[in-house]
């Protein structure tokens, strides 16, 4: 049974209804009657965070490439939305079809952060799905999970049916096939069948016994022949791996609102605290040709103005300089490049020089520590003494600022090492000379699984706070912006990072006490967590603050990340004596970490091919070239004065719930996708020359919106309208367009009258007539945080009432604009109608300018035509 939900109560009441709209550009909608498996891909955090995650984008594309599978998305609703959903009995639903999650076959969670676990439970509850795996029978979706935190799945063992360990590109398709073949079986038999897949872990099929002191005594499979270790899945060749270039483009601004390009996966630097650096081994690079083709398609299909080159260490990509050069040559100043993960190495000044040609805002660098001694302890392959000179060069190139990340509380750290951090910050701060910004972020060390530091304890919270304050106090008189992580959050992160399945009881109790969005400082309640631990009779310090022994069975030992426990232990011993382990890729010597793949041979050969290609091949051949719809520099633009086009378009249906700023962003990216030759502004940060008419309140539809855009070359208006409409989302349609003189007034200066159609259940006509007869109608309006009395009567030009055949009432209201001021729709509704529940719909039906003779003119038809005819 398929139940499509009515979301009107949610979209009308939520603070950001755009989070729940769906139907974004490049989202995929399938006919459920034609697919056999329905998968809900879930991210246990708010929409802005979840949609930024590349992993789910990849799985979304892979699954929807199959004709027999429909993959849809769901994110954690924000507090206001959850309140409306529970009050209105709206279960958790998917964005694409708005069908309840409980009607899907598979519900898959991406696990990225330990403090999102309560959100996962809340999403299950909102979906009306039992929280415990043992309580879910065949009528409920199979609940699965993957992502980096699945390398210690035990804290969620009571809630998740199965975990996928490692790269998901292949195992997810094998899982779908196995599910189709065994879906008719009882759940217990289905799970046994799925557990036979490599990389799949079913917690219910394993038994854990404990010693009296809390340590694990034995971890063993319950069924004969069950694997004692679950080996992770690896995609070896990224060039052959599927990658989505038609990534979903949101209506609203999200955390990473840009096109994402994964240039490599894995890292060989060997930082001893780094979880990702171990579990994503071996390092695998995409070739230069592959990346350039993907970048071309990404910008073409999304219309983004920014491209992120993502990896654990972007500056260590073999052909990074050639890649940045080629991308700059292709996109010029029209697309800015973002390198979110830069290590401090000799290439930094070169990369900064290249990027300085496009965008000079700020760079983020991650030294972690401030002394050479600690650098050797954690095996951080950086030259601390060269950091200041590198930043000085960066500032000379015109960069405005730099942000540095440091970690405190690392094993063997002492206060002399903290002084090293302070001294380094002071040295860099002197280079700023009041002209550049310096931001510092302090994180507390959290021991992570599958790392050399997995055996070490986190420092007590009191000591972490003392070390934070020590640094902050020393920097208090300097013009340095310092931020730090909440120590209670870091403590809880350490607990669940090294936790076992007994913590499921704590999670359940914490959720029952109201814990959710724990990763958001303003909503984190540590006292509730302490109460949950007390109720479950579990000491959190046992997990966070107690060191482990080498021969101890760790809760995650049954998860095989391909890097051996012996290698990790040896690395831990090396840290105790300050002995560095060289980067096997750079050193061209295998460190014997235990990987079965010939990662050294594969990655160096791969890197050599890339570098050779980058050095010799000066002409890049794109497999799927796109039209040069934007010109990088003014030198390449045609010698013609810019042409201004005014368009009229609609904003109807669910798209009425996006804000004015979101509409501007939507149109700019649609212009890019439509190959419309829009001109760019001059100056430091070029942007498309696009201007809209007066902002429309969220939730109001419109049949008459207007925009002006400048073109750098001629384009036939029918072609412009057709191209535009082909890439616009449902609800927005360009109705007409005309060329106007460049000297014509802007839309906001020209338009001085707005007309709205308000559909009502009923209205008191006598009240309307009485108000219109008055010279003053006073309302309270909040202006800059203060309430002011405003007389709205001068802004109300005309009001007419018409009774419809269906018994409803239609009210036409015309509002004047005087010096940018007018009546707000909410003020008009409160004064003339009283009860907003009587309102069915509100639509802006016209925007006009009234001349001195009182005649109304359309901004399009009444505009001064410049005489250019194409």
ABEGO torsion letter per residue (X at the ends): XBBBBBAAAAAAABABAAAAAEGBBGBBBBBAAABABBBBBBBBBBAAAAAABAAAAAAAAAAAABAABBBBBBBBBBAAAAAAAAAAGBBBBBAAAGBBAAABABBBBBBABAAAAAAAAAAAAAAGBBABAAABBAABBBBBBBEAAAABAAAAAAABABBBBEBAAAAAAAAAAAAAAAAABBAAAAAAAAAABBGBBBAAABBBBBBAAGBBABBBBABBGBBABBBBBBBABAAABBBBABBBBBABBBABBBBBBBABBEBAAGBAABAAAAAAOBBBBBBAAAAAAAAAAAAAAAGBABBBBBBABAAABAAAAAAAAAAAAAAEAABBBBBABBBBBAAAAAAAAAAAAABBBBBBBBAGBABAAAAAAAGBBBBAAAAAAAAAAAAAAGBABBBBBBBBGBBGBBAAAAAAAAAAAAAAAAAAGGABBBBBBBBBBBBBBGBAAAABBBBBAAAAAAAAAAAAAAAAABBBBBBBBBAAAAAAAAAAAABBAAAAAAAAAAAAAGBBGAABAAABBAAAAAAAAAAAGBBAAAAAABBBBAABBBAAAABBAGBBAAAAAAAAAAAAAGBBBBBAAAAGBBAGAGBABBAAAAAAAAAAAAAAAAAABABBBBABBBBBABBABAAABBBBBBBBBBBBBBBBEAAAABBAAAAAAAAAAAAAAAGBBBBBBBEABBBBBBBBBBBBBBGBBBABBBBBBBBABBBBAAAAAAAAAAABBBGBBBABBBBBBAABBBAAAABABBBBBBBBABBBAAAAAAAAABABBBBBBBBGGBBBBBBAAAABABBBBBBBAAGBBBBBBBBBBBGGBBBBAAAAAAAAAGBAAABABBBBABBBBBBAAGBBBBAAAABBBAGBBX
